Amino acid sequence: MIGFEKSNTNLQLLEEAKKKFEKVFFVPINSIGIGLMDTFSISYRATDLLKFGAIFPRIPRKFCSYAYQLLSLFPPDTYMPIKPISYLLSEERFFLLTVLQKRDVPTVNLQLARSPIAAARLVDTMEFPFIIRTPEKKTGVIVNGRSEAKNIIGALSSLKKPVMLEEPVKDMISVYIAEPEAIAAVHKKTKERDVVFGEGDLKNQKMNSEIEQIALEAAQTIDAQVARIDMSTKPDFKVVNIELNPSLIKPSKVTGVNLPEKVINSIHENYKAHLEKPLLMKFFEDAKSVVKDVLKTKQLL
């Protein structure tokens, strides 16, 4: 497991992994050394990470670019439930949603302008109220009228940052994916008007076939076998975000489902299936994956 820290979720995942795998090892992402000398190497202290047959990335969004570069360096036959391209696609939320929409996965309405001047021109195309935020910020400002929106955008001009105009989400559910299943879902309620990133109370959520299908398609679109898919529910189910490094402890208590156990069981079964594939099939899949990564970045950037 490659992660940022030994959080409660990561510790529980490690305990579950010990029941399924012969050896389990946690590697802090900030302590990894990459060598491009006479021989290529990825190491943690005296441990050669290239020798591991399976890598489970538990990497926060702030490391997405580095995660893509790091994971891409492992041998093609290394099993990963979250692929390098998954991190590249999810690094910027607007880009992530455009990728989903291109694959016919429903998403919330969102507009991105690379300057406040351009953002001001988009105000009249949005329905009020809507949220104004910069891509790297989770917090946003809800505006209810044209003049208020223009004032907020003007105040952001000094930051010289891109600006997002976003449809507010009033009701949200989060679906936890461990391929091939949607293993649990929670409903999030909050007193804040921005429910997507605000703190909130979680309640168990029953899933229907539509919820499961959208969540599974969203995860498959970015080549992630393990993920949390956040969706709005009103008026329709639409993806608002994908989290590749979700906390699993609180939703386990709320749903009564041992999510770390389910995730590790999924990884173990998929790893066994990975090992059983003929070598030639793996070669063609790896080649296809490389081509797909290149095409995705060229077509969707």
PyMOL commands that set and color helices and strands:
alter all, ss='L'
color gray80, all
select helices_A, chain A and resi 8-18+29-31+49-51+61-72+84-90+93-102+116-125+146-159+209-221+249-255+259-276+279-300
alter helices_A, ss='H'
color red, helices_A
select strands_A, chain A and resi 2-3+27-28+33-36+40-44+47-48+57-58+110-113+130-133+141-143+163-166+172-178+181-189+201-204+226-232+238-243
alter strands_A, ss='S'
color yellow, strands_A
deselect
rebuild
show_as cartoon
